């Protein structure tokens, strides 16, 4: 049975703490009330991860799990089932152990009188600012079902877009990795055999062959140094990215990078427009919506643009002006945003822009795949060709001398 730690006030208004072993939170509440204690807080003791059975250890919570959870909650709330009973039912149905535990914690908070949005807010790694803010609006406005449907649709489209971009990167990443491994294998295991053969010739080797053999020798005997250098560079990059200046500079380069920069920019614009449109459509105040977008956009350079937009709106100006000044958002986006503001249909315009850029991302991904494939094949041909020519050049020279 789980153990619960509690904090409460006794009849003398003194704070008391202790532990209770019980099947669930409800039993703990009943036990403490029978002692005439006023409950302040109750927390379940978490077992050490080292002693947790492997079947019960944390399992990653995927976007699909959250989408399914939202859809099921929307259906049950729309059917008129009370929130507490809905959450209890969803806890029983959850197949992911980690999500099941979090839903259980949400259920316990609701039993203690917490709102649904406040209960979700205690788990920011699973339910982000966008999710919590929209649930809060749904609770306040009595449109929780509508908000959950919109939230689920938004997450589905965002996840689909993310999968497309990730899928486009898989093929080139796998091919380049295999090419690198094969090349290193040739340099370490195949090329050295030619060195022993050419050593018996007692002749000067062509410069190209000599350079290749020297590089192979260095790679074979100093592989650990090269590996250590790569690890050090990766470590330096990670630490640099954690700094504000480093994060900004890297994200700025991503937006301007050749080939991939255009794709990253289109994905970011689509995410900005779709997120803001869903928030505005659900009744979230524009400043709160922009703040949520700033925290979820995922690019420091674009965060600064959104901060400029927030400042502009606070001063009574439009959203379109700072977007135009940023020179990150295409003119089509800024003009449609301006029209949406003037006509009072900002959410509809943002949805149209997001849908358009989703189509653009599809086109860029297809073109990127078709462009990268011949480039990789050509690069591999050059590398392998260089190795072959360098290795067989002395043999060709000897053949010519014999003739």
Secondary structure as the mmCIF struct_conf table of DSSP 4:
data_model
#
loop_
_struct_conf.conf_type_id
_struct_conf.id
_struct_conf.beg_label_comp_id
_struct_conf.beg_label_asym_id
_struct_conf.beg_label_seq_id
_struct_conf.end_label_comp_id
_struct_conf.end_label_asym_id
_struct_conf.end_label_seq_id
STRN STRN1 UNK A 3 UNK A 9
TURN_TY1_P TURN_TY1_P1 UNK A 11 UNK A 12
BEND BEND1 UNK A 13 UNK A 13
STRN STRN2 UNK A 15 UNK A 21
BEND BEND2 UNK A 23 UNK A 24
HELX_RH_AL_P HELX_RH_AL_P1 UNK A 25 UNK A 34
TURN_TY1_P TURN_TY1_P2 UNK A 35 UNK A 36
STRN STRN3 UNK A 38 UNK A 44
HELX_LH_PP_P HELX_LH_PP_P1 UNK A 45 UNK A 48
TURN_TY1_P TURN_TY1_P3 UNK A 49 UNK A 51
BEND BEND3 UNK A 52 UNK A 52
HELX_RH_3T_P HELX_RH_3T_P1 UNK A 54 UNK A 56
BEND BEND4 UNK A 57 UNK A 57
HELX_LH_PP_P HELX_LH_PP_P2 UNK A 60 UNK A 62
HELX_RH_AL_P HELX_RH_AL_P2 UNK A 63 UNK A 78
TURN_TY1_P TURN_TY1_P4 UNK A 79 UNK A 80
HELX_RH_AL_P HELX_RH_AL_P3 UNK A 83 UNK A 93
BEND BEND5 UNK A 96 UNK A 96
HELX_RH_AL_P HELX_RH_AL_P4 UNK A 97 UNK A 111
TURN_TY1_P TURN_TY1_P5 UNK A 112 UNK A 113
HELX_RH_AL_P HELX_RH_AL_P5 UNK A 116 UNK A 121
TURN_TY1_P TURN_TY1_P6 UNK A 122 UNK A 122
TURN_TY1_P TURN_TY1_P7 UNK A 124 UNK A 126
BEND BEND6 UNK A 127 UNK A 127
HELX_RH_AL_P HELX_RH_AL_P6 UNK A 129 UNK A 141
TURN_TY1_P TURN_TY1_P8 UNK A 142 UNK A 142
HELX_RH_AL_P HELX_RH_AL_P7 UNK A 144 UNK A 185
HELX_RH_PI_P HELX_RH_PI_P1 UNK A 186 UNK A 190
HELX_RH_AL_P HELX_RH_AL_P8 UNK A 191 UNK A 199
TURN_TY1_P TURN_TY1_P9 UNK A 200 UNK A 201
BEND BEND7 UNK A 203 UNK A 203
HELX_LH_PP_P HELX_LH_PP_P3 UNK A 204 UNK A 206
HELX_RH_AL_P HELX_RH_AL_P9 UNK A 207 UNK A 221
BEND BEND8 UNK A 222 UNK A 222
HELX_RH_AL_P HELX_RH_AL_P10 UNK A 223 UNK A 242
BEND BEND9 UNK A 243 UNK A 243
HELX_RH_AL_P HELX_RH_AL_P11 UNK A 244 UNK A 256
TURN_TY1_P TURN_TY1_P10 UNK A 258 UNK A 259
HELX_RH_AL_P HELX_RH_AL_P12 UNK A 260 UNK A 281
TURN_TY1_P TURN_TY1_P11 UNK A 282 UNK A 283
HELX_RH_AL_P HELX_RH_AL_P13 UNK A 286 UNK A 296
BEND BEND10 UNK A 297 UNK A 297
HELX_RH_AL_P HELX_RH_AL_P14 UNK A 300 UNK A 314
TURN_TY1_P TURN_TY1_P12 UNK A 315 UNK A 316
HELX_RH_AL_P HELX_RH_AL_P15 UNK A 319 UNK A 326
BEND BEND11 UNK A 327 UNK A 327
BEND BEND12 UNK A 329 UNK A 329
HELX_RH_AL_P HELX_RH_AL_P16 UNK A 331 UNK A 343
TURN_TY1_P TURN_TY1_P13 UNK A 344 UNK A 344
HELX_RH_AL_P HELX_RH_AL_P17 UNK A 346 UNK A 402
#
